[in-house]
C-alpha cells in the first residue's frame, strides 16, 4: 500500500492492545465510563480492533508510513490471522 500523503510504500503490520478494544470517536464525543466494560455501550464509537476479551487479543491490520508518521487501520478484517 502506498502512503496517500507522500506516495512512499507503507509497511504492513497490526495495532495490538492486549487488554481492551481500541475505538474511534467523533470529535466532541464523551467517552462513557461503561465503555471500558462494554465496548458496544457508546453507540457513536467505531470499534477499530477485535473484542479484546480475556480469550481474544485486541488487534487490527494497519499500514504505517514512518516518513509521514501516519497509520491507516483496516478495521473490517478477519482477526483470526493474528492468533
Residue pairs with C-beta under 8 A, 6 or more apart in sequence:
1 9
1 10
1 12
1 63
1 72
2 8
2 9
2 10
3 9
3 10
3 65
3 67
3 68
3 70
4 72
5 65
5 68
5 70
6 65
6 67
6 68
8 65
8 67
8 68
10 63
10 64
10 65
10 72
11 63
11 64
11 65
11 66
12 61
12 62
12 63
13 61
13 62
13 63
13 64
14 59
14 60
14 61
14 62
14 82
15 22
15 48
15 49
15 59
15 60
15 62
15 71
15 73
16 57
16 58
16 59
16 82
17 49
17 52
17 57
17 58
17 59
18 52
18 57
18 58
19 52
19 58
20 36
20 39
20 52
20 58
21 39
21 47
21 48
21 49
21 50
21 51
21 52
21 58
22 47
22 48
22 49
22 52
22 58
22 60
23 35
23 39
23 42
23 45
23 46
23 47
23 48
24 45
24 46
24 48
25 31
25 42
25 44
25 45
25 46
26 44
29 42
29 44
29 45
31 42
31 45
32 41
32 42
34 41
35 41
35 42
35 45
39 45
39 47
39 51
39 52
40 47
46 75
47 75
48 60
48 73
48 75
49 58
49 59
49 60
49 75
49 79
50 56
50 57
50 58
50 59
50 60
50 79
51 58
52 58
56 79
56 83
57 82
57 83
59 79
59 82
60 73
60 74
60 75
60 77
60 79
61 73
61 74
61 77
62 71
62 72
62 73
62 74
63 71
63 72
63 74
64 70
64 71
64 72
65 71
